């Protein structure tokens, strides 16, 4: 089992994303490669379409048509010291029907950065909230670092908290991520 993992983007024929993901899951299962291919995702969103006759219909749409995102175990290369996927993993993914290659220069796989993974929302972070509406909190990150405010609203689904702070003699609401504030211990 690898101690490191990275997310990679696999390019597919448009419309083959789900088929590639399903085929890859089957190959991983059949070859007992669960320790090498850790997660496979086709990011989607639910959108409401309004038809010409005024009817509304919720439809699941792919966020990135033509791409599948995979989390792979990486190992240190003995010559370069870089973290890379195994040759077997590369070969198996590259030879799934519908895959055209990995995203990267000249088809060389380049892992996503931590910021890119966070922006894509493929990996959900669990934030433990130890405060509730009406509690005094300290902002611990961002432009308002060190300022004390009162929790006005908590939206765990969207990872947001609204805090009321006093600025220039006025109460001002600001929206922050859940982990940007911490409860003041009494």
C-alpha positions, -999 to +999 in steps of 0.1 A: +000+000+000+013+034-010+016+061+016+011+089-010-016+094-036-023+120-063-053+129-085-048+127-122-070+136-152-077+110-179-088+123-213-116+102-229-137+103-260-166+127-254-196+107-241-175+078-229-167+091-194-191+068-175-182+038-197-144+044-191-150+048-153-171+016-152-145-004-173-117+009-151-135-001-119-140-036-134-103-039-143-092-027-109-115-053-092-105-082-115-067-075-111-069-067-074-055-032-079-075-014-052-042-004-036-031+014-068-063+029-082-080+045-051-109+065-066-125+071-099-148+101-105-168+117-133-178+151-117-214+161-124-238+187-114-276+188-112-291+216-134-327+226-139-337+229-176-368+248-186-384+234-218-402+256-244-436+246-229-425+259-195-419+225-178-389+222-155-367+191-155-337+184-134-308+169-154-274+156-143-247+172-165-210+164-166-188+192-154-159+182-176-171+164-207-143+141-220-125+137-187-124+112-158-105+120-126-087+092-109-069+091-075-038+069-079-012+056-054+022+071-062+057+058-053+091+074-051+112+069-083+145+054-072+165+075-098+148+109-097+131+108-063+099+120-078+065+106-068+050+087-098+024+061-105+035+026-114+040+015-150+013-011-146-012+015-134-003+038-164-006+009-188-039-004-176-056+031-176-041+041-209-054+009-226-091+011-214-113+015-244-123+051-248-092+066-231-071+088-253-044+095-227-035+114-195-036+152-193-001+165-193+026+175-218+031+149-245+007+126-226+030+124-196+007+123-166+009+154-144-009+152-110-034+179-100-022+204-073-039+206-039-056+238-050-069+223-082-083+193-062-100+217-038-115+238-066-128+207-085-145+195-053-136+158-060-123+153-025-147+163+002-130+176+034-148+170+066-147+200+089-158+194+125-179+224+136-175+231+173-197+263+173-233+272+166-254+302+158-249+329+184-214+317+195-185+341+197-157+330+173-122+342+162-114+343+126-081+324+121-075+327+084-078+353+056-081+391+055-099+393+088-075+371+107-077+377+145-110+395+145-138+383+168-173+380+156-207+363+163-219+333+142-250+344+123-256+314+100-239+280+093-242+263+059-224+229+062-235+218+027-216+246+011-188+247+037-197+283+047-203+303+079-216+339+081-200+359+109-211+393+120-181+415+129-179+451+140-161+473+115-159+511+115-187+511+141-211+491+120-221+454+121-209+438+089-217+402+078-189+382+062-189+348+047-161+324+055-153+288+051-161+266+081-124+260+090-116+297+089-131+303+123-128+287+157-150+290+188-137+311+217-133+288+247-147+303+279 
